[in-house]
Amino acid sequence: MLQQVNGHSSGSAAHSGESLREDLQEFLGGEAPLQQLDDLTKVNPVTLETVLRCLQARYTADTFYTNAGCTLVAMNPFKPVPQLYSPELMQEYHAASQPQTLKPHIFTVGEQTYRNVKSLMEPVNQSIVVSGESGAGKTWTSRCLMKFYAVVAASPTSWESHKVAERIEQRILNSNPVMEAFGNACTLRNNNSSRFGKFIQLQLNGAQQMTGAAVQTYLLEKTRVACQAPSERNFHIFYQIYKGAHAEERVRWCLPEGATFSWLPRPERTLEEDCFEVTREAMLHLGIDAPTQNNIFQALAGLLHLGNTQFADSGNEAQPCPLVDDAQCSVGTSALLLGLPEDHLLETLRIRTIRAGRGRQVFRKPCSQAECDTRRDCLAKLVYARLFDWLVSVINSSICAAPDSWTTFIGLLDVYGFESFPNNSLEQLCINYANEKLQQHFVAHYLRAQQEEYAVEGLEWSFVSYQDNQPCLDLIEGSPVSICSLINEECRLNRPSSAAQLQTRIESALTGHPRLGRDRLSPEPSFIVLHYAGPVRYCTRGLVEKNKDPVPPELTRLLQQSQDPLLKVLFPADPEEKSQEEPSGQNRTPVLTVVSKFKASLEQLLQVLHGTTPHYIRCIKPNSQAQAQIFHREEVLSQLEACGLVETIHISAAGFPIRVSHRNFVERYELLRRLRPATTPGHHGLYPDGGRSEHPPCTEPATLQGLLQEILHALPAPLHCGRTKVFMTDSTLELLERGRAQVLEQCARHIQRGWRRHRCRTQARRRRAAVLIQAAVRSWLTRKHVQRLHAAATVIKRAWREWRIRMAFLASEELDGVEEKHSSQAPCSPSSSPLPLAQTGLQGAITRLWPLGLALANAAVGVHGFQRKLVVFACLQLPVGSPRSCAIQTAQEQAGVLSIRALPQGSIRFHCRKSPLRYADTCPGPSPDSVTGFNQILLERHRPGHV
């Protein structure tokens, strides 16, 4: 609602204007609700009003991320949303083939930078600039991005490398709570405000795995140690020690319950960041052991006691300032905790040493009450600054990888946001100066450089006007005269500084500058700078002293004499430093001021950013009360105007964010010619051999344009070929990458098809060879088996024949002997007639069947004895009608044949000891009683005259 945004009163005209806007919105973009628009470039028309309404609708629907062309807008929800940053969601964005199709998220930016590093498109190194006001959520965004990279970039294959990557990931993540504890504080606008800037360099190896990180810090607000604004707090670490120390640690650090400290305001307020155990555990993982931690916390406790050291006015310049009540105890405790001699500490705080004259004579001058307080604060700031720098160096030594182990990096820039308080000093001037430089980097990189590049490349382009903050930068850092140069000049002058005099110099030297203002109603000397985010009034009181940041040499010498192990490391004895502490006036080097050092470090940072592909995340604070579901349109509107978001949306919607040189484009997308149908050589037939050429591809714009038209004839996406580069949108790049993936897939299928054909042929040849080998082996085995069977059968047949012949021979001999006996006993007829036919058949039957009959007759007669005899009768063809006429005796009855068994040698023999057959042959005399056994049976059966 435009009337509410601009602050006008509402009425009937406002109601009619609102109805008209609703109708216009329904006509222009009514097909999709505002909360469903993931990109602000889709808002129609693109104005501050429509952008604001879209962001409000999405914020109300708990949708906190929205694309704005090349920039991601992040609204601070001011409430925990754990499902929005879960590891499962990280893996979902990392595994997606096109993360841009998913909902806008900081993980989309993180995955885009990670894939840009993998694609090795120049420049390879990536950077993410997280900007916004204090309390907009920059620190949380940087923390979530570090967790995302730790998850997706730590995927080694082996178990050993996995353990190493897990340790590196844990150390990188543990650096956050340590640096936030020592560098963040609670301010009026943010409970966890970063009081320093940091650039985190995540180092990746050739396999895009995280091997380490490096942290670079900028301008720690060390004055907060000794001076806190009303309703603000000191650094988090002091409250963590005060609330989280154990009983014995409180005794060791002299921190009794309920103790009050001047430098510890609002100790009763409890914040989420007051987690002492988390900080200690993180320090332990970073390699800071328990004794070193004890030394750190003991020194911090000593600084708290040093803050309770209050001085009173002596009333006599020749006498040092006395201590107020109970201050002597605080001095003693502070000296004890810092490992300093109490007398020497008190003397250094109250007496100044001056060297003058050619002989460098030493004079001792008592300090005033203000000077004593300044020296006390300077001592505390010096110790804390050295401690913070030492912690950063320890963190870097713990997480930084060797230079030869990483090839690319992804940078995360998290700097303090734009600040404007009722009383602003040098800290706010440097912070806002850094934000101006980052805004100018965005303007130069995206808004101005992009449009100028379109004109240079010969593209048809209508320039979009935008807010350029270069005049503001000229006012702060310009040459020859600027605010910084005037402040530095005041520091070089050997005279006491005056706030009113500095204000007069600035106004007179920079009069008429469009970005410089003056508050005539202000009771204090000040000047106003019209920043891109709004006007800020800076007080000139104490500005020069803070810029000088003087450290009395006697304070440094005092700390070098400390017996504390930590302070010995922080303040080593340097012989060269002693010779350079008080140079003569003629050889005095220019003073290195705070502004000069900060400007130099900022220039180094911008050089690093210029060598990377930047990505921007704009954090927006929906309200200044840090409450959820509250959207203040005026505050959000001022932030949108300050960061030039509308101009960014205009240029992003109409421009081409992707720019690739001709050579790189052809090298990457030349294979897309495989997608085009086969055509006859003509105007567009650059390579009639199907897309292959022995010559390098031509990079002339006209030829390349024809080649691109040939490649993209089926792609309905805008693509423009400039003089040296190819310009395209994100959708065009997506189509190109999809076509490239399709060609690579086809090539992979061809390779797979050829490999499978080769493998099938090889397997067929091997199968045929195996079949031949198997057939040969089986044939040989069969022949050998048949040969063994034939040899065995021959042996069996030979043995069988021998046995049969032997048995026939034995049987014939026995029968011949019996017949001879019988014939000798029988009366001989006068005519010797041949044997009857019955006896001739009997001989054949005896020869054939006598073994069976003998075996059956020799068997024992059991219950089946009668059946066995019937079998014998059938074998011998004996009549069954008159069994009584045959007297059959078994071997058991006459002890005839004793056994029929096989000899061990393999030949079958009948052992016929007492055999009736043998007995009949050997017995002299033809007595019929001597004929027994089987022969007797036969003879009785066929005796002449027997019926």
Helices and strands as residue ranges (DSSP letters): H 2-6, H 12-29, G 34-36, G 40-42, H 48-60, E 65-68, E 71-75, G 82-85, H 87-95, G 99-101, H 106-119, E 126-132, H 138-152, H 159-183, E 184-185, E 193-194, E 197-204, E 210-218, G 222-225, H 236-244, H 247-253, H 276-285, H 290-307, H 327-338, H 342-350, E 351-356, E 361-366, H 369-399, G 403-405, E 408-414, H 426-442, I 443-448, H 449-456, H 470-477, H 483-492, H 499-509, E 516-517, E 526-531, E 534-539, H 543-548, H 553-560, H 565-570, H 575-579, H 594-610, E 613-620, H 633-642, H 645-654, E 658-661, H 662-669, G 670-675, H 701-711, E 719-721, E 725-728, H 730-825, H 837-858, H 865-876, G 883-885, H 891-894, E 899-902, E 908-911, H 916-922, G 928-930, H 933-941
